[in-house]
Amino acid sequence: MEDIAVIALTIVVLGGGLLVARFVGQRLLAWSARVRDGVEHRGTVYGSDMIVRVSLIGVWAGGALGSLGILPAIVWVATSDTEARRIAVSIMGVSGVIVALAVLMVIVGMRFFVLEEDRITRVGAFGERSVRFAAIDRFDESAGLPALRIHSDARTMRVSKTLAGFDDLFNRLTEHVSSPYEAPAQVGLGEPSTEYSLHETAHFAVSAQRRRLNTMVLISTLVFVLVWPWFLVEGEHVVRDSVIFMAMGFGLWLVTVLLVRTETSPSGQPIELRLARSEIGWRLSRGEWQTRAPNELVSASVETTIIYVKSQPGHRYPLRLRFTDGTVLQIDDHRGRHLGSSTQLLGLELRRRYVTTANRVEGDRAHATAQLVEARAAETNGDVAAAVQAYQRVIAHWPDESHLALHRYCGDLLRAHADSLMGDGREFRKRTAAIRADAVGHYRAHLDTFPYDADAWQAIAACVGGGYRTDLADESIASAEQLLMSGRHTPTEYLRPEHGPN
């Protein structure tokens, strides 16, 4: 009987919490949809249901706790026991407070951003706030939760990076602002100029103080876990027990080091980045400087990914620099902040400096023309890999608008090639996944220049969809649908007809 009672109580508690969360969640999502529908006619709307997902955890916890109050309530009704009444009322009260706080969190935190013709507007439960494009001074990264801060002459607006379609919003927003970001000047060259110039050298670096602090904290933690057992452990087997606790502490310390290295200090990512007129240079931890010429840079794009923690999606914004020799330099969110910027702003700075014909010479144009002929010949022979590599060299040597449109053509070539491959097994899936990832990289680079091309967003959805977790595909499809419904969709041609691939 006791086992049956425990099972019944568990069902009541869990079921009660789920019912409350379902009821409240439906009402919150319906309210959110009404707010969104009310502003869609004004422009492109960006929002996220992340705040609702987080609050529903609190709603479920409050509902489950409230379900516990059913038992003392039954006892109170059956026996008129005042103590049972007090317990039931207390549990119900605490439950109600938890649910109310969770709902309040949604009401306060639920915000939509509307990109209108001449401004960006934040719409919330307590009104609206707008910043005109003409009044924007600069962008930077929020020091707290990941967000883009838009500074104007009168106010600052914070745009969370958890918004669905944040990439699309960022590209379109920066399109309306001529000089939204001022890069730090090279150390030793004095104060940065207020007038932006490609001749200046920008220098980004993880501070030596941060590196020393991280090292000191890890070393101090290691000393603590190795020393404390010898002072606090007592009993008949002091040495044995101390060694056991040391081993346990050392294991936890190694896990901590692994997490820190993976999340905040990943290997293979630069601790210094130097952007000069004639070269792009970077240095890895305990490594030598590596450099590339501007005409070797194929793209510098943020290639958004979504990771899942306990089935909850979370956005990551890695910046990937792709070069003609196949080198891919990745800078993750944490490393971007350590460098004193964000991956979006670093990508913007790189594109402003190098993805332009302003710093190319006439020989680069001739080389691009020759590579275009080579690319078309390789494509005619069915060698997709060689064709894509040649098209990349065309883009890198002469990145005018017509050549930059080749990014989408490369993406289409790679996606079609991956779909045409036949096979099975783990290695085959890894190979096709790598090809589709390269295709996504080209589509992202295309959208940096042509943010109103809905076809590119649909192509990204086709590359990343198909699994049981399709949040990124859904976001891409939503961006494409908004462009199509708003009439802002602007399809791009791969190249001018006289030069374009067949």
Secondary structure, 3 states (H helix, E strand, C coil): CHHHHHHHHHHHHHHHHHHHHHHHHHHHHHHHHHHHHCCHHHCEEECCCHHHHHHHHHHHHHHHHHHHCHHHHHHHHHHCCHHHHHHHHHHHHHHHHHHHHHHHHHHHHCCEEEECCCEEEEEECCEEEEEEHHHEEEEEECCCCCEEEEEECCCEEEEECCCCCHHHHHHHHHHCCCCCCCCCECCCCCCCCCCCCCCCCEEEECCHHHHHHHHHHHHHHHHHHHHCHHHHCCCCCHHHHHHHHHHHHHHHHHHHHHHHHHHCCCCCCEEEEEECCCCEEEEECCCCEEEECHHHEEEEEECCEEEEECCEEEEECCEEEEECCCCEEEECHHHHHHCCCCHHHHHHHHHHHHCCHHHCCHHHHHHHHHHHHHHHHHHHCCCHHHHHHHHHHHHHHCCCHHHHCHHHHHHHHHHHHHHHCCCCCHHHHHHHHHHHHHHHHHHHHHHHHCCCCHHHHHHHHHHHCCCCCCHHHHHHHHHHHHHHHHCCCCCCCCCCCCCCCC
